Amino acid sequence: MKQEKTYLLIILTITSFIACQNEAAKKTPVYTDSLMVLETESILQTDTIVNPGDYTFEAEDATISGTLKTEMFYGAPNYGESPETDEKEYPFILVLDKPINVVQTNCKEGRDITRRGVNKIQLAAEDAQQLKGLKGKKIQVSGEFFSAFTGHHHTDVLMHVNKVKLD
């Protein structure tokens, strides 16, 4: 049993190292919302070079703008497999004016995968009341990006909102 754990740890370590160091890949997976496409140019999988206009997961005060809306998604217990009994969730979604790229610059944070062509961002606000009156309006929000990690996250990239203002 101990030997199996050691092998698993070695495999995970090597896999993580390769993912962070894969500079010579001819085709690198690039994620756009929920779709994965292959990009034929050679780019760094970790995208340590951030292009002008790109955002990073580490930025604490990124500012984006778009139209605020809500969408219905199925929640617990079966997240859409049993629509008649599943809860309905209506998160705040910012439909961006133009798609953005959110780049991973820290390989240690495994879930923050570079996402390109992001056009919708789910907003996570401490005070959801401030967003309720702004549905259907063009707004500007500032905050920190993070990747989806629960069944209640309905876009690949979300934002912890610090500030909201009408655009």
C-alpha positions, 0 to 999 in steps of 0.5 A: 500500500505504501509503495502504491502511494509513493508511485501515485505521488511521483506520477502526480508530481511529474504530471504537475511539472510537465503541465507547468513546463510544457513550452514546446507543445505544438497544440495547446488546449485553450479553454473558452467558457465551457469549450476546449479548442486546440490552438495550433500556435506554440504558446506556453501552457502556463502563459507566463507571458501576459499580453496587453489587455489580458487579465490574471487570476492574481490581480486583486482589482481587475475592472471589467464592464458589460450588461448584468443579467441573471440566468437560471441553472439547476442546482442541488441535488442533481444539477439538472439530471432531475429538473423536476426536483432540482433547485433553480439557481439564478446567479448574477452573470456579467455579459462582457462588452468584448471577450477577455483572456484570464491567464494563469501565471501561478502553476501552484494554483491548479484550478486557475487554468488560462481561459481565452475568449471569456464572454460571461463572468458569474459575479460573487458579491458580499452584498447581492442587494447592490446588484439586484437593482442593476439587472439589464444595465451596463455596469463596471465591476472591479474585483478578483477573478477565480475559477469555478470549483463547485456545482454552484459556479456556472461560468468557468471564470468568476469574480469576487466583486469589490466595487460596482458602478453604472457604466 
